[in-house]
Amino acid sequence: MAVLLDHMTVYTTDKLASAEFYARVFGAEQQELRRAFAPVKVGDGLTLNLEEAEGFTRGHYAFLVTASEFDAIRQRLDADGVSYGSRSREHDSQVYTNSARRGFYFDDPSGHGLEVMTSV
């Protein structure tokens, strides 16, 4: 049986600004507000429900993308002046390579660590 993640809550300091960020960076669909959430559909099967909270622990979220999506995301980050790097806390504008997989790390507006990597 395949288990797929349908949606998840990501706590933010500003749900609207975060929703705009995720939609822009991932070329994703920002949906209408629902209750306390600003949802962004980042893939065929995954919606991020961005919700404001006063205190939360920094999370790490990794996104598996195609090679063309990978390059497009890097271009959008460069255009927005968002730093990224080959290590989670080192924004050296480099990409890591691991077993034919490429990836990089960057932070969202609320400080969550994001990772984008290509499929093998």
C-alpha positions in Angstrom: 0.0 0.0 0.0 1.3 3.4 -0.9 1.0 6.1 1.7 0.9 9.7 0.3 1.0 12.9 2.3 -2.1 15.0 1.2 -1.6 18.2 3.2 0.3 19.5 6.2 0.3 22.6 8.4 3.4 24.8 8.3 3.4 27.4 11.1 4.4 30.9 10.1 4.8 34.4 11.5 2.7 35.8 8.5 0.6 33.3 6.6 -0.1 35.5 3.6 3.5 36.5 3.1 4.6 32.9 3.4 1.9 31.7 1.0 3.0 34.2 -1.6 6.6 33.1 -1.0 5.9 29.4 -1.5 3.7 30.0 -4.5 6.3 32.2 -6.2 9.3 30.1 -5.4 7.7 26.8 -6.4 5.6 28.2 -9.2 2.6 26.8 -7.2 -1.1 27.5 -6.9 -2.0 29.8 -4.0 -5.6 28.9 -3.0 -8.3 30.9 -1.3 -8.1 31.3 2.4 -9.7 28.5 4.4 -10.5 29.0 8.1 -7.1 29.8 9.7 -5.1 28.6 6.7 -3.5 30.1 3.6 -3.2 27.0 1.5 -0.6 26.6 -1.3 -0.8 23.5 -3.6 2.8 22.7 -4.3 2.3 19.5 -6.2 -0.3 17.1 -7.5 -0.8 15.6 -4.1 0.5 18.0 -1.5 -1.0 21.2 -0.1 0.8 23.3 2.5 -1.6 24.9 4.9 0.2 28.0 6.2 -1.1 29.0 9.6 0.1 31.8 11.9 1.5 31.0 15.3 3.4 33.0 17.9 5.9 30.3 18.7 7.0 27.3 16.7 10.0 25.1 16.2 12.0 25.5 13.0 11.1 22.7 10.6 12.9 21.1 7.7 10.9 20.4 4.5 12.5 18.7 1.5 10.9 18.8 -1.9 11.7 16.3 -4.7 11.5 18.0 -8.1 12.4 17.4 -11.7 15.6 18.8 -13.2 13.8 21.6 -15.0 11.8 22.5 -11.9 15.1 22.5 -9.9 16.6 25.1 -12.3 13.4 27.2 -12.4 13.3 27.4 -8.6 17.0 28.5 -8.4 16.3 31.2 -11.0 13.3 32.5 -9.0 15.3 32.5 -5.8 18.1 34.4 -7.6 15.6 36.9 -9.0 14.1 37.4 -5.5 17.6 37.7 -3.8 17.0 34.7 -1.6 20.3 33.1 -0.6 20.7 29.3 -0.8 23.5 26.8 -0.4 24.9 23.3 -0.4 24.4 22.9 3.4 21.4 23.6 5.5 23.0 26.5 7.4 25.6 27.6 4.8 24.2 29.8 2.1 27.2 29.6 -0.3 25.2 29.8 -3.5 26.4 26.3 -4.3 24.5 23.1 -5.1 25.4 19.7 -3.6 25.7 16.5 -5.5 25.0 13.2 -3.9 24.6 9.9 -5.8 23.6 11.7 -9.0 21.1 13.8 -7.1 21.5 17.6 -6.9 20.1 19.8 -4.2 20.3 23.0 -2.2 18.9 24.6 1.0 17.3 27.9 1.7 15.0 29.4 4.4 11.4 30.5 4.1 10.3 33.9 5.6 9.5 32.3 9.0 12.9 30.6 9.2 12.0 27.1 8.2 14.7 25.2 6.4 13.7 24.1 2.9 15.6 21.7 0.6 15.0 21.2 -3.1 16.5 18.1 -4.7 16.3 16.4 -8.1 15.1 12.9 -8.6 17.7 10.3 -9.5 
